[in-house]
């Protein structure tokens, strides 16, 4: 082993995947040795002629770390006496609550059952520091799933009544994202859309959303981005169709229907950030069987969350992801509205009003504007449904240059 290198085994639960070396200075993967189980190499990472694409595996490894854009991360790293979030990633062996991958120090004999965060308690020190609360003791532990939490919003994992729960804050003057998460869940509950339920938590007058981890010790989340890396996208094929094609080749059923429901929700709540890393599929980590679309999660960047009152409503031209640049075009990709019962959304605006009641960040004027605008979105969707049969069928295979250059797909995943 070269100087300045640390030897590990990339693991998938109890399965050895490949020998790797990490550079001590950068914590990057500097070399890949023997491959034990090629089928268990992370999805979307190329293995050709018995060789893993080291650049792609490094990108996957870096993507497990807290992004540099995370609110308060610079102060947290200073308190933790670490130079980069990549170092923090190594301290917890890369363990996550979103999948079953980790790195085992060579010759350590450490077992998955001893360290995984699904079955074992974990430190809240890192999460508390990320929330600006500081460590509760002199012997700080960095063994935490917070080290592998993605996204730019303040968040931390906590065990509540034996359940692994993610607590996530808001941003800006309105702190609106937690309310939006809860509201999106209420809409999906009424419409029968599979989703991750969120509840509202208030601490020191600040709102937070709380959700239970939908991944279990047997399953894992594969983001749409990595699903789409399993096949090269032809230039003439749209992102939408490429995702469906990749899912079909992987044997994942029901994906068009799942995307229909996701696009309908995002139209209703005017979601601005449904990037390719906050939706995807779930598979069994042991058998590698795909179980279907992941329930919808991470819908906070919606409902004009960061816009002034004057920009709330249909007059605002907001960006859209992941398949088109605006919701008016993206909703045309929906293959069927036969499942949709808009009558179920009667008085949904009043539920939003009740949810936001008492917020010290959202005043009555903003709440009124949001309620009116949400009701307007339901009415607009009703018009879309009524005219659906008169549309010229969308060419799902055609690649739109504006569509394909708008998103890199490597935005931060949030839960």
N, C-alpha and C positions, 0 to 999 in steps of 0.2 A: 504493500500500500504506500502511495506517495505521501510525502510529508504534507501536513495540513489537510489531510483527508480523513473522513470518518466512514467506516463501513457499516452498512445497514442492509436489511432484507426488506424489500417492498412486500407488504403482506396484504392479503384480502381475507379478513377474519383470521382463520387458522391456516390458510393456504399461502405457502411461499410463492411469490410471483417472480421476483428477480433480485439478484444482488445489485446494489447500487453503492456509489460513493458520493458523499456530500462534501463540498469544499467548506472548510472550517470558517473561512473569511466571509463567504457570501451565502452559505447554506444552499447553494445551487447544486444540482445533480451534475457531477463532473465526469462520471463514468457509469456505464451499465455493464454488469458482468453476465453471469449465467442466468438464463431464463428457465424457470422451473415450470410455470404454467401459463403459456401464452394466452389461452382463452380468458384468463383472469386479469390480463393487462387492462387498465382503465379504458372504458368505452371511448372510441374515437381516436385512440393513440395507435398509430400504424406500427405493425410488426411485419417486416418483409424479410424473407430468407433468414428467419431466426434472429433478426436484429430489430430492437425497439428504437423508434425515432426519438433520440435523446432530446432534441429541441422541443418536440411536442410534449414529451413527458415532463420536461422542465417547466413548460408553460402551465401544464396541469398542476404541477407541484406549487408553483408560485401562486396560482389561482386559489389555492387552499388558504393562503394567508390573509389576514385582515388587510384590506386595501389602504393605500396611503391617503385616500380621500376621506377615511372615516373621521367623523367629528371627534375632536379631542385626542386623536391618536398620537400626536407629537408629544403632548404633555404626558400621556400614559407611558410612552417608550422611555421618556426621561426618568419617570418614577421607577420604571422597571429596570433601568440601567441597561437598555438594549438599543442597538443602533437601528435595526429594521424589524418590521413585522415578520420577516422571513425567519429571523432568529427565534421569535416567539413561537412560530410554527414548529420548529424543531424541538422546542422544550416540551411539547405535549405529544411528541412522536407522530405528529400529523393527524392525530385522532379527531374524529368529527362526529356530529350527531345527524349528519345527512347521508353518510355512506359508511362502508366498513373497511376502508383502506387505512393503513398506517405503516410506519417504518419501525422495524425491530432492530435494535443494535446487534450487530453480529456477535455470535457466541454468548449472548446475554441469557438466553433461555427464557425470556419473558413470554408469557402466553397471553393471547387475546382476552381470555376470561379474567385475567388479573388487572387489565388496564382499560378496557373499553368503557365509554361513558354511558352506555345504555344500562349496564348492570352495576356499575361501581359509582360511588359518590365522587364528586369532583370539587375542586377548589372554586370559591367565588371571589378570590382575591383579584384576578384579572378583570372580571366583570365589574367589580366594585370600583376599580381604578378607572376603567373605561367610562364609568358613570360619574367620575370625579369624586368618589367617596373615600378613596384611599384603602389601604389594606387594614384588616382588623387585627393583625398580629405581626410580630417581628420576624416570623419564619414564613415568609411569603411562598406560596406554592404556585407554580406556573402550569400545573397539570389541569388544564381547563379546556372545554369545547369552545370557549370564547376566543381562543387563539385561532380557530378555523372558521369563525363566523364572517360571512361576506357582507358587502353592502356599505353604504356611506352613513346610514343613520346610527345613532347610539343604540346599542342593544347588548343584552347579556342573557345567558342561559341560567336557569334556576330550577332546582328540584322542588316542586310544590305538590304536597300530598302524594309523593312517590312518583310524580309524572315530570318528565323533562319538558320544561316550558321556556319559550323564548319571549323575553320582555323587550319591547322596542319603542323608542321615543319618537318625537316629532321634530320639526325643524321650523326655523323662522319665527315670525311674529305670531302666526296663527296656531302653530303646533297641531296642525289638522290631521296629519297622517294617521295617528291612532284611531281617531273617529272614523276616518275613511275605511280603515281595515274592518272595523266592526260593522259599518254600514254595508260594505260590499258583501259581507257574510250574511247579513239579514236579507239582502236582495236575492242572493243565491239560494238561501233557504226557502224563500217564497217561490222561486222558479224551479226548484228541484235540481240545482246544479251542484255536483260534487265539489266540496270546498273544505278548506281548513277554517273552522270557527274561531273567531277572535272575541275576547272580552276586553272591557276597558278597565284600566287600573289608574288611580290618581294618587300620586305621592307628591307632597309639598306643592300642591296645586297644579303640577305638571301631569299631563295625560300620557299613558303608555298603553300599547296594545299587548295582549298576552295570548299566546296560542300554544297548544300542546304539539310536540313533535309528532308528525304523522309517519315518520320513518321508524321502523322497529329494529330489533337486533338481527332480524332476518332479511330486511329489505334495504333498498337504497334508492336515492333520487339520481336520475341521469338527466342533466339539463338538455334542453332542445339544442343548444349549441353543440354539445358533444354527440348527440344523436346525428346531427347533420355533418359531423366530421367522419362518419363511418363510410360515406360515399363522396366522391368528388362531384360537385354541382356543375352540370353543364351550363354554359353561358346563357343558353336560350330558355332555361327552366327557372321559374320564379322561386323565391325562398319558400313560399307557402307550399308549392308543389314538391319541392325538394324535400321538405320535412316529411310530408306525407309519403313520398317514395321511400325515404330512409326507414320510416316506421314500418311500412309494408314489408320491406326486405328483411327487417328484424323480426317480423311476425307479430307486430303489435296491432291489435284490432281496435276498432272504435275510435280511431284518432280524428277522422273528419268530423264526427259528431261532437267530440270533445272540443275541437277547435271552434266549431259553431257556437258552442255555449260560452267559451272564453271570449270570443269576439263580440257576442251580444252583451255580455257583462261589461266589457271594456267600452263599448259604445254608450251604454247607459251611464256609466260613471266617468266617462271621458278620461280614461286611463292614459297617461302620457308616457309610461315607462314599462310596458310589457316586453322587456327585452328578452333575448334568447336564453338568458340564464335564470329567469324566474318563472319558467314553466317547463314541463318536460314529462318524463315517464318514470315509472317505478318498476324495479326488477327484484327478483329474489337473488340475494347476494351469494347464496350457496349453489343453487341449481342454474343460475344465470337466466332463468325464465322471466320474460317480461310480463308484467301483470296489468299493464294498461297505462292510461294517462294519469299523471299525478293530480290530486285534487288541487283546485285553484288556490293560490296563496299570494301574498305580497301584492296588494292592490292599493297601497297607501298613496302613491303619487297620482292622485285622481281628484275629481270634484274641485277643480280649480284651486288646489291646495295651497299654491304660493302666489295666487293672483289677487290683485286688489278687487274690491267689490265691483268697480266699474267694468271689470273684465269677466265677471261671472255670467255665464249664459251663452246662448247660441252665437252671439256676435264675436266671441273670442275664437280666434283661429289657433287651435292647439295642435301640437305634434302628436304623432301616433306611431306605435310599433306593435308587432314586429314585421308585419307583412306589407303594409302600405304607410304612406306618410300622413294620411288623414283618415278619420273614422268613417267619413262618407264613402270613401273608396273601399276601405277594409271591410265594412259591413256587407258589401256586395259579394264577398267571398263566401258568406254563409250559404251552405248548400240547402238547408231546410229550416223553416220556422215552425214546422208542424208541432213540435214539442212545446212551443212557447205559449204560455198563458199570461198575457199582459194584465188580465183582470186581477191576477194575484198581487199586482203592485198597486192596487187601490190604496190610497192614503199612505204610501211609502214615504212621502214628503213629511208627513206628521211624525213618522217614526224617526226620521232624521232630526226633526226639531226636538223631539224628546231626548234623543241621544246627546245632542249638543247643549241641552239646557244646563246652565250652571257653569259652563266653561268660562274661565277668566280670560281666555285668549280669543274666543269667538263671540262677538257682541251680537245683539239682536238684529242689527241691520245686515250683518254678514250671514247670519243664520237664515233670515228671511230670503235673502238673495239665493242662497244655496238650495233651500227648499223649493222655491219657485223654479230654479233652473233644473233641478232633478225631475220635477213634475213635467217640465218641458221636454226633457230627454225621453221620458216614457211616451209622450205624445208623438215626438219625432220618430221613435222606433215603431210606433203603431202605423205611421204613414209609410215607413219603409216596408213593413210586413205587408201592408195592403197593396203596395205597388210591386212586390217581389216578382209576381208572375209576369209582369210586363217587361222586366229587365232583359237585355240581351245577355245571354250566358257569358260569364266571365271566363276568359281563357286562362285556366289555372296554370298552364304550362309556360306561358309567355313570361319572360323576364323583363321587368321594368327597370331601366337603368337607374332612375331616381330611387326606386324601391331598394335595389340591391346595393347602392352606395351609401344609403342613409345610415346603416347600422353595421358596426363591426361584429356585433354578436358577443363581444367579450366584456360587456358591461358587468357590473357587480351583481351577484346573486344575493337576494334578500329573502328572509323568511319571516 
